[in-house]
Every structure is written in structure tokens, then in C-alpha cells.
Amino acid sequence: MYQDDIGKRSEKVKNVVERGAVKKFAEAIGDLNPIYWDEETGKRSRYGRNIAPPTFPRVFDYGVIEGLKLPPKGLIHGEQRFRYERPMFVGEELYCYAEVKDYYEKQSSMGQLGFLIIANNGEDTNGNLLFTSTSTIIINEAVRKAMSV
């Protein structure tokens, strides 16, 4: 179903690790560690500045993968993993993009399931990879049938 999309990626989109957004995100997830929002704590930390929570990349814009057509509803969020080369610093600019890494199918008791693997990547302004967030999107039989109509 999505085998032809493997390897496709979006254009890079500039994002900023904005202080106010980091604070709101930390509050929303219930992680009030002052390393995320208190400037004095950031200065005293081993990083010398504030960092963003590990799951903060969920809020970034990764652009659009041309030709990748996902249904507007019915998808299941199966798994998500984050891998970092270093923390994200509050105030820094990142360039983010998405890439289709894999697609495979499995038979289940609920019918044929599709597994679409998307990697969201973030690079610093020098083009160094900072993080990769890999998501597994599960496409159930009902959604697959609706897509083929």
C-alpha cells in the first residue's frame, strides 16, 4: 500500500525551540523540572542553559511528504521512539523534516494491518542531526478498505 513511498521525505522546515512554548509544553505534560523554564537553573546546569523536554519535538512542523496520502481519520498511533545526539536548547533554531522509513503488513485476528514507519528528524543550523523521532502508524482493515474505494 505504501511501499512506493519508502524513502520519500519532506523539505526541511525551520523551527525554534521557543521558551514560552517549552514552558507550556512542560506544564501540559506535568513535568515542572525548572531546567526547562527557569533561566537561573539552566545557567547552573551542566548545559549552561535551558533545555526542552525529550518529547517536545511532537510540536514541530516537519513539512509535507509530497504524494503521501493518509486518511483523515481512523489511524492508530502504535509506537513512538526518540533518539538524541544531544539535548535541544531553548532558543535554538532547528530544521526539521519527515521521511517514510518503511511499510509492512501483518495478518491479525482483526484482519490485515498495515504498519507505516515515519521518522521525524531535526538538525541544527550546521546540518548536524540532533534527534530522530520514529513513529509507527497502524492502518487497520476498515481504514484500508475505505482507502481503496
C-alpha positions as CSV (number, residue, x, y, z in Angstrom):
1,M,0.0,0.0,0.0
2,Y,2.8,2.5,0.9
3,Q,5.8,0.6,-0.4
4,D,6.3,3.1,-3.2
5,D,6.5,5.9,-0.6
6,I,9.5,4.4,1.3
7,G,12.4,6.9,1.1
8,K,10.2,10.0,0.3
9,R,10.9,13.0,2.5
10,S,9.6,16.5,3.1
11,E,11.5,19.7,2.6
12,K,13.2,21.0,5.7
13,V,11.2,23.4,7.8
14,K,12.7,25.9,10.2
15,N,11.5,25.6,13.8
16,V,12.6,27.4,17.0
17,V,12.7,25.9,20.5
18,E,10.8,28.8,21.9
19,R,11.0,29.4,25.7
20,G,7.2,30.1,26.2
21,A,6.3,27.0,24.1
22,V,8.7,24.8,26.1
23,K,7.2,26.1,29.4
24,K,3.6,25.4,28.2
25,F,4.6,22.0,27.0
26,A,6.3,21.0,30.2
27,E,3.3,22.2,32.2
28,A,0.9,20.3,29.9
29,I,2.8,17.0,30.4
30,G,3.1,17.6,34.1
31,D,6.9,17.8,34.1
32,L,7.7,21.0,36.0
33,N,11.5,20.5,36.2
34,P,13.0,24.0,36.3
35,I,15.7,23.0,33.8
36,Y,13.0,23.6,31.1
37,W,11.9,27.1,32.1
38,D,13.9,28.8,34.9
39,E,16.8,30.7,33.4
40,E,18.9,30.5,36.6
41,T,18.5,26.8,36.8
42,G,19.5,26.5,33.2
43,K,22.7,28.6,33.7
44,R,23.7,26.4,36.7
45,S,23.1,23.2,34.8
46,R,25.7,21.1,33.0
47,Y,24.4,22.5,29.7
48,G,24.7,26.2,30.8
49,R,21.2,26.9,29.6
50,N,17.7,25.6,29.5
51,I,16.8,22.5,27.5
52,A,13.5,21.2,26.1
53,P,11.6,18.1,27.4
54,P,12.5,14.9,25.5
55,T,9.1,14.7,23.8
56,F,9.0,18.3,22.8
57,P,9.7,17.5,19.1
58,R,6.0,16.5,18.9
59,V,5.1,20.2,18.4
60,F,7.5,20.9,15.5
61,D,6.5,21.4,11.9
62,Y,8.1,18.7,9.7
63,G,6.6,19.7,6.4
64,V,4.6,17.6,4.0
65,I,5.8,14.5,2.2
66,E,4.5,15.0,-1.3
67,G,2.3,12.2,-2.6
68,L,1.9,10.6,0.8
69,K,-1.8,10.2,1.2
70,L,-3.0,9.3,4.7
71,P,-6.7,9.1,5.6
72,P,-8.0,11.9,7.8
73,K,-9.3,9.6,10.5
74,G,-9.0,6.0,11.7
75,L,-5.3,5.7,12.0
76,I,-3.8,4.2,15.2
77,H,-0.7,5.6,16.8
78,G,1.2,2.4,17.5
79,E,4.6,3.5,18.9
80,Q,7.0,6.4,19.1
81,R,10.7,6.5,19.9
82,F,13.1,9.4,20.4
83,R,16.8,9.2,19.8
84,Y,19.0,12.2,20.7
85,E,22.6,13.2,19.9
86,R,22.3,16.0,22.5
87,P,19.5,17.9,24.2
88,M,17.6,20.7,22.4
89,F,18.5,24.1,23.8
90,V,15.8,26.7,24.4
91,G,16.2,29.5,21.8
92,E,17.9,27.4,19.2
93,E,16.8,27.1,15.6
94,L,16.3,23.6,14.1
95,Y,15.5,22.4,10.6
96,C,13.0,19.5,10.7
97,Y,11.8,17.1,8.1
98,A,9.8,13.8,7.8
99,E,10.8,10.6,6.0
100,V,8.9,7.4,5.2
101,K,11.2,4.7,6.5
102,D,9.3,1.5,6.0
103,Y,5.9,-0.1,5.3
104,Y,4.9,-3.7,6.0
105,E,1.7,-5.7,6.6
106,K,0.7,-8.4,9.0
107,Q,-2.3,-10.6,9.4
108,S,-4.1,-10.3,12.7
109,S,-7.3,-11.6,14.3
110,M,-8.9,-8.3,13.2
111,G,-7.8,-8.6,9.6
112,Q,-4.8,-7.3,7.6
113,L,-2.9,-4.5,9.4
114,G,-0.5,-2.0,7.7
115,F,2.4,-0.6,9.6
116,L,3.8,2.7,8.3
117,I,7.1,3.9,9.9
118,I,7.7,7.6,9.7
119,A,10.9,9.3,11.0
120,N,10.8,12.9,12.0
121,N,14.3,14.4,12.1
122,G,15.7,17.6,13.5
123,E,19.1,19.2,12.5
124,D,20.9,22.1,14.0
125,T,21.8,25.1,11.8
126,N,25.1,23.4,10.7
127,G,23.1,20.4,9.4
128,N,24.1,18.1,12.2
129,L,21.4,15.6,13.2
130,L,20.1,16.4,16.6
131,F,17.2,14.0,17.1
132,T,15.1,11.4,15.3
133,S,11.6,10.6,16.4
134,T,10.3,7.4,14.9
135,S,6.5,6.8,14.8
136,T,4.6,3.6,13.8
137,I,1.2,4.3,12.3
138,I,-1.2,1.3,12.2
139,I,-3.7,1.1,9.4
140,N,-6.5,-1.3,10.3
141,E,-8.6,-3.3,7.8
142,A,-11.6,-0.9,7.9
143,V,-9.4,2.1,7.0
144,R,-7.5,0.1,4.3
145,K,-10.9,-0.8,2.7
146,A,-12.1,2.8,2.8
147,M,-8.9,3.9,1.2
148,S,-9.2,1.5,-1.7
149,V,-12.7,2.7,-2.6
